[in-house]
Amino acid sequence: MTAVETEPELADRVLGGWLGRIAGNMLGKPVEQGEVWTRERIDRYLRRAAALPLDDYLPGPLTEGDRRDLRPEWRSCVRGRVHGSCRDDDVDYAILGLHLLETHGFGFSTEQVGDLWLSRLPYLQTFTAERAAYRNLANGRRPPLTATYDNPYQEWIGALIRADIHGWTSPGAPRRAASLARRDAVLSHTGNGVYGAMWAAALISAAFTAPTVRRAVDEALAVIPAGCRLARTVRRVCALHDTGLAWEETLATVEEETAGLGWIHTVPNAAVLTAGLLYGDGDFTRTIALTVRGGLDTDSNGATAGSVAGVRCGAPAVPEQWKDPLRDTVRSAVLGFDGARISELAERTLRLARTAA
């Protein structure tokens, strides 16, 4: 898999990215609360339900304690209850990014990103850095002040989850994808928060053409400063993987080294995501399962891992248990997009990718 050689193959890979993002997000959504659903607790939950190895959506709760601690969305995200996707910001931002590129083209400005947030995205469906930036926009502040004024979340994962559209529309062009993602990210983030978006966009872009997952990770690392904490942490996961260390031990080691950053910070989540990709070794199910079992921001990490894995394998190879329950339908808070067909979103993304070629 070294090139996207034909139009049908590119279409399959773009659709695979959308399906993977939505399925990975749905898989991780019920346990999206990193301080409660630790890696150890997630695996205990799965063992009690006889759901290891994990090869389908999460099983429903077995105890009242589990029912109380799961996210309320579990009712439409666990196996047997998935009938189309449930709404989530990890998918909303991919849709909003598509609308951004369709409206303003690849020359969009950071200010235009903010304008679309105000006109298309409800304030109460934004969180952490995005909510701070939204509030700053509504109060008349402009970038880059929107990212820095009264915003303690500048290095959290929000910008990273907005990056997929820039990778999907720049297949095999990771530096271009990273540049677009940066222009989007600086509305709300700084430092490692911005680098996370650039890295994720480049990773997804490289997944179209890189011969291996590891090569895609290396190409993505090349677009961010080598000395930043994000790059050092991703390289650390790669090095531990190269030694043959078990997945659990790799995560335990990096967890110690990133202690104190919090479960929504970009850096520890990039470590979980990188481990899921490397130890998943190109297998779609294993990749998203390991990533979600890694804990922290499970739905965001599952979404990005699914996007990378879906791009690499293409829609026909995404296993049926993940894509069929989605019913080609997406729920969204983005004005005008609720109930959209996933296949239509992919077709629109493909048209943009063609113009970028």
C-alpha positions as CSV (number, residue, x, y, z in Angstrom):
1,M,0.0,0.0,0.0
2,T,2.3,2.7,-1.3
3,A,0.0,4.8,-3.4
4,V,-3.6,5.6,-4.0
5,E,-3.5,4.6,-7.7
6,T,-7.1,4.9,-8.8
7,E,-10.2,7.1,-8.3
8,P,-12.3,4.2,-6.8
9,E,-9.5,3.3,-4.4
10,L,-9.3,6.9,-3.2
11,A,-13.1,7.0,-2.8
12,D,-12.9,3.8,-0.7
13,R,-10.2,5.1,1.5
14,V,-11.9,8.5,2.2
15,L,-15.1,6.7,3.1
16,G,-13.1,4.3,5.2
17,G,-11.7,7.3,7.1
18,W,-15.3,8.6,7.8
19,L,-16.6,5.2,8.8
20,G,-13.5,4.6,11.0
21,R,-13.8,7.9,12.7
22,I,-17.5,7.5,13.6
23,A,-17.1,3.8,14.6
24,G,-14.1,4.5,16.8
25,N,-15.8,7.4,18.4
26,M,-18.9,5.3,19.2
27,L,-16.7,2.5,20.6
28,G,-15.0,4.9,23.1
29,K,-18.0,7.1,24.0
30,P,-19.5,5.1,26.9
31,V,-16.2,5.2,28.8
32,E,-15.1,8.7,28.0
33,Q,-14.2,9.8,31.5
34,G,-10.5,9.2,32.0
35,E,-10.4,9.7,35.8
36,V,-13.2,7.1,36.3
37,W,-12.6,4.7,33.4
38,T,-8.9,4.0,33.7
39,R,-7.2,1.4,31.5
40,E,-7.4,-1.1,34.2
41,R,-11.1,-0.6,34.9
42,I,-12.0,-0.8,31.2
43,D,-10.4,-4.2,31.0
44,R,-12.0,-5.4,34.2
45,Y,-15.4,-4.4,32.7
46,L,-14.6,-6.2,29.5
47,R,-13.4,-9.4,31.3
48,R,-16.6,-9.5,33.4
49,A,-18.6,-9.3,30.2
50,A,-16.5,-11.9,28.5
51,A,-15.7,-9.3,25.9
52,L,-11.9,-9.8,25.6
53,P,-10.5,-9.7,23.0
54,L,-12.6,-6.7,22.2
55,D,-14.0,-7.2,18.6
56,D,-17.3,-5.3,18.7
57,Y,-18.9,-2.3,20.3
58,L,-18.7,-2.2,24.1
59,P,-21.1,-4.5,26.0
60,G,-23.9,-2.9,28.0
61,P,-23.5,-2.5,31.8
62,L,-23.7,-5.5,34.0
63,T,-24.0,-3.7,37.3
64,E,-25.8,-0.7,38.7
65,G,-22.3,0.9,39.4
66,D,-21.3,0.5,35.8
67,R,-24.6,1.9,34.6
68,R,-24.1,4.9,36.8
69,D,-20.5,5.5,35.7
70,L,-20.9,5.1,32.0
71,R,-21.6,8.1,29.9
72,P,-25.4,8.5,29.4
73,E,-24.9,8.0,25.7
74,W,-24.1,4.4,26.3
75,R,-27.8,3.6,25.6
76,S,-27.1,4.2,21.9
77,C,-23.4,3.3,21.7
78,V,-23.2,-0.3,23.1
79,R,-23.5,-3.4,21.1
80,G,-27.0,-4.2,20.0
81,R,-28.1,-0.6,20.6
82,V,-26.2,1.2,17.8
83,H,-28.7,2.4,15.1
84,G,-26.9,5.2,13.4
85,S,-24.3,7.3,15.0
86,C,-25.0,9.4,18.1
87,R,-24.0,13.1,18.1
88,D,-20.6,13.9,19.3
89,D,-18.1,16.8,18.9
90,D,-15.5,14.5,17.5
91,V,-17.7,14.0,14.5
92,D,-19.2,17.5,14.5
93,Y,-15.8,19.1,13.9
94,A,-15.1,16.8,10.9
95,I,-18.4,17.9,9.4
96,L,-17.8,21.6,10.2
97,G,-14.3,21.3,8.6
98,L,-15.9,19.9,5.5
99,H,-18.3,22.8,5.4
100,L,-15.4,25.2,6.0
101,L,-13.4,23.9,2.9
102,E,-16.5,23.8,0.7
103,T,-17.4,27.4,1.7
104,H,-14.0,29.1,1.7
105,G,-11.7,26.7,0.0
106,F,-8.2,25.7,1.0
107,G,-7.2,29.4,1.4
108,F,-9.5,29.8,4.4
109,S,-8.5,32.1,7.2
110,T,-8.6,31.4,11.0
111,E,-11.1,34.2,11.3
112,Q,-13.4,32.3,8.9
113,V,-13.2,29.2,11.0
114,G,-14.4,31.3,13.9
115,D,-17.2,32.8,11.9
116,L,-18.5,29.3,11.0
117,W,-18.4,28.2,14.6
118,L,-20.6,31.2,15.5
119,S,-23.1,30.6,12.7
120,R,-23.2,26.8,12.6
121,L,-22.2,25.3,16.0
122,P,-24.3,25.7,19.2
123,Y,-22.3,27.2,22.1
124,L,-23.4,24.4,24.5
125,Q,-22.0,21.8,22.1
126,T,-18.5,23.2,22.6
127,F,-16.1,22.2,25.4
128,T,-12.9,23.3,27.1
129,A,-10.6,25.3,24.7
130,E,-13.3,25.5,22.0
131,R,-15.8,26.9,24.4
132,A,-13.3,29.5,25.7
133,A,-12.5,30.5,22.1
134,Y,-16.2,30.6,21.2
135,R,-16.8,32.9,24.1
136,N,-13.9,35.1,23.1
137,L,-15.2,35.3,19.6
138,A,-18.7,36.3,20.8
139,N,-17.1,39.0,22.9
140,G,-15.4,40.5,19.8
141,R,-11.9,39.1,20.3
142,R,-9.9,38.0,17.3
143,P,-7.2,35.3,16.7
144,P,-4.7,34.7,18.2
145,L,-6.3,36.3,21.3
146,T,-9.2,33.9,21.1
147,A,-6.8,31.1,22.0
148,T,-5.0,32.8,24.8
149,Y,-7.5,35.0,26.7
150,D,-9.0,33.2,29.8
151,N,-8.3,29.8,28.2
152,P,-6.5,27.3,30.5
153,Y,-7.1,24.5,28.0
154,Q,-4.7,25.6,25.2
155,E,-2.8,22.3,25.0
156,W,-5.8,20.0,25.4
157,I,-7.0,17.6,22.7
158,G,-9.7,19.7,21.0
159,A,-7.6,20.9,18.1
160,L,-6.4,17.4,17.3
161,I,-10.0,16.1,16.9
162,R,-10.6,18.8,14.3
163,A,-7.8,17.7,12.1
164,D,-9.1,14.7,10.1
165,I,-10.7,16.7,7.3
166,H,-7.3,18.3,6.5
167,G,-5.7,14.8,6.2
168,W,-8.6,13.3,4.1
169,T,-8.4,16.2,1.6
170,S,-4.6,16.1,1.3
171,P,-3.9,12.4,0.6
172,G,-0.2,11.7,0.6
173,A,0.7,15.4,1.3
174,P,1.3,15.5,5.1
175,R,3.0,18.9,5.2
176,R,0.1,20.5,3.3
177,A,-2.4,18.8,5.7
178,A,-0.4,20.0,8.7
179,S,-0.4,23.6,7.4
180,L,-4.2,23.6,7.0
181,A,-4.7,22.0,10.4
182,R,-2.5,24.7,12.0
183,R,-4.5,27.5,10.5
184,D,-7.6,25.9,12.1
185,A,-6.0,25.0,15.4
186,V,-4.7,28.5,16.4
187,L,-8.2,29.7,16.8
188,S,-8.3,27.9,20.2
189,H,-5.0,26.3,21.0
190,T,-1.2,27.0,21.4
191,G,1.9,24.9,21.8
192,N,1.4,21.2,21.9
193,G,-2.3,21.7,21.3
194,V,-1.5,23.1,17.9
195,Y,1.2,20.5,17.3
196,G,-1.3,17.7,18.0
197,A,-3.6,19.0,15.3
198,M,-0.7,19.2,12.8
199,W,0.5,15.8,13.7
200,A,-2.9,14.2,13.4
201,A,-3.6,15.8,10.1
202,A,-0.3,14.7,8.7
203,L,-0.7,11.2,10.1
204,I,-4.1,10.7,8.3
205,S,-2.6,12.2,5.1
206,A,0.4,9.9,5.3
207,A,-1.9,6.9,5.9
208,F,-3.0,7.1,2.3
209,T,0.4,6.4,0.9
210,A,2.8,5.2,3.6
211,P,3.7,1.5,3.3
212,T,3.3,0.9,7.0
213,V,1.6,2.4,10.0
214,R,5.1,3.1,11.5
215,R,6.1,5.0,8.4
216,A,3.0,7.1,8.6
217,V,3.8,7.9,12.3
218,D,7.3,8.9,11.3
219,E,6.1,11.1,8.4
220,A,3.7,12.9,10.8
221,L,6.5,13.5,13.3
222,A,8.4,15.3,10.6
223,V,5.9,18.2,10.5
224,I,6.2,19.3,14.2
225,P,9.2,20.5,16.1
226,A,11.4,17.6,17.1
227,G,12.0,19.0,20.6
228,C,8.4,19.6,21.6
229,R,6.9,17.4,24.3
230,L,4.4,15.8,21.9
231,A,7.2,14.7,19.5
232,R,9.3,13.4,22.3
233,T,6.4,11.4,23.7
234,V,5.4,9.8,20.4
235,R,9.0,8.9,19.7
236,R,9.2,7.3,23.2
237,V,6.2,5.1,22.4
238,C,7.8,4.1,19.1
239,A,11.0,3.2,20.8
240,L,9.3,1.1,23.5
241,H,7.3,-0.7,20.8
242,D,10.6,-1.4,18.9
243,T,12.0,-3.2,21.9
244,G,9.2,-5.7,21.9
245,L,7.7,-4.4,25.1
246,A,4.1,-5.5,25.6
247,W,1.4,-2.9,24.9
248,E,0.3,-2.7,28.6
249,E,3.9,-2.1,29.7
250,T,4.5,0.5,27.1
251,L,1.4,2.4,28.2
252,A,2.3,2.0,31.9
253,T,5.8,3.5,31.2
254,V,4.5,6.5,29.3
255,E,1.7,7.0,31.8
256,E,4.3,7.5,34.5
257,E,6.3,9.9,32.3
258,T,3.3,12.1,31.4
259,A,1.7,12.0,34.9
260,G,0.1,15.3,35.9
261,L,-0.9,16.4,32.5
262,G,-4.5,15.3,32.9
263,W,-6.7,12.9,30.8
264,I,-7.7,15.5,28.2
265,H,-4.2,16.9,27.5
266,T,-2.9,16.3,23.9
267,V,0.4,14.6,24.9
268,P,-0.8,11.6,27.0
269,N,-3.6,11.0,24.5
270,A,-1.2,11.0,21.6
271,A,0.8,8.3,23.4
272,V,-2.3,6.1,23.8
273,L,-3.2,6.7,20.1
274,T,0.3,5.9,18.9
275,A,0.4,2.7,20.9
276,G,-3.0,1.7,19.5
277,L,-1.8,2.2,16.0
278,L,1.6,0.5,16.3
279,Y,0.4,-2.5,18.3
280,G,-2.8,-2.7,16.1
281,D,-0.3,-3.2,13.2
282,G,-2.8,-2.4,10.4
283,D,-5.7,-4.5,11.7
284,F,-8.8,-2.2,11.9
285,T,-10.5,-4.0,14.8
286,R,-7.4,-4.5,16.9
287,T,-6.3,-0.8,16.3
288,I,-9.5,0.8,17.6
289,A,-9.9,-1.8,20.4
290,L,-6.4,-1.3,21.8
291,T,-6.7,2.5,21.5
292,V,-10.0,2.6,23.4
293,R,-8.8,0.1,26.0
294,G,-5.8,2.5,26.5
295,G,-8.2,4.9,28.4
296,L,-8.0,8.7,28.8
297,D,-10.1,10.5,26.1
298,T,-11.4,7.3,24.7
299,D,-13.9,8.5,22.2
300,S,-11.5,11.1,20.7
301,N,-8.6,8.6,20.5
302,G,-10.9,5.9,19.1
303,A,-12.1,8.3,16.5
304,T,-8.6,9.3,15.3
305,A,-7.3,5.7,15.4
306,G,-10.4,4.6,13.4
307,S,-9.8,7.4,10.9
308,V,-6.2,6.3,10.3
309,A,-7.1,2.6,10.2
310,G,-10.1,3.2,7.9
311,V,-8.0,5.2,5.4
312,R,-5.4,2.5,5.3
313,C,-7.8,-0.4,4.7
314,G,-10.6,1.3,2.8
315,A,-14.4,1.1,3.4
316,P,-14.9,-2.4,2.0
317,A,-12.4,-3.8,4.5
318,V,-13.9,-2.1,7.5
319,P,-15.5,-5.1,9.3
320,E,-19.3,-5.3,9.1
321,Q,-19.9,-5.2,12.9
322,W,-18.5,-1.7,13.0
323,K,-20.0,-0.1,9.9
324,D,-23.4,-1.8,9.4
325,P,-25.0,-0.6,12.6
326,L,-24.2,3.0,11.6
327,R,-26.8,2.7,8.9
328,D,-25.0,5.3,6.8
329,T,-26.4,8.0,9.0
330,V,-24.8,10.6,11.2
331,R,-26.3,12.8,13.9
332,S,-24.8,16.2,14.2
333,A,-25.3,19.5,16.1
334,V,-23.8,21.4,13.1
335,L,-26.7,23.4,11.5
336,G,-28.0,21.8,8.4
337,F,-26.1,18.4,8.7
338,D,-28.1,16.4,11.2
339,G,-29.2,13.1,9.6
340,A,-26.6,13.4,6.8
341,R,-25.5,10.3,5.0
342,I,-22.0,9.2,5.8
343,S,-21.5,8.2,2.2
344,E,-22.5,11.7,1.0
345,L,-20.1,13.3,3.4
346,A,-17.4,11.1,2.0
347,E,-18.3,12.0,-1.6
348,R,-18.1,15.7,-0.8
349,T,-14.7,15.1,0.9
350,L,-13.5,13.2,-2.2
351,R,-14.4,16.1,-4.4
352,L,-12.2,18.4,-2.3
353,A,-9.4,15.8,-2.3
354,R,-9.5,15.7,-6.1
355,T,-9.1,19.5,-6.3
356,A,-6.1,19.3,-4.0
357,A,-4.3,16.6,-6.1
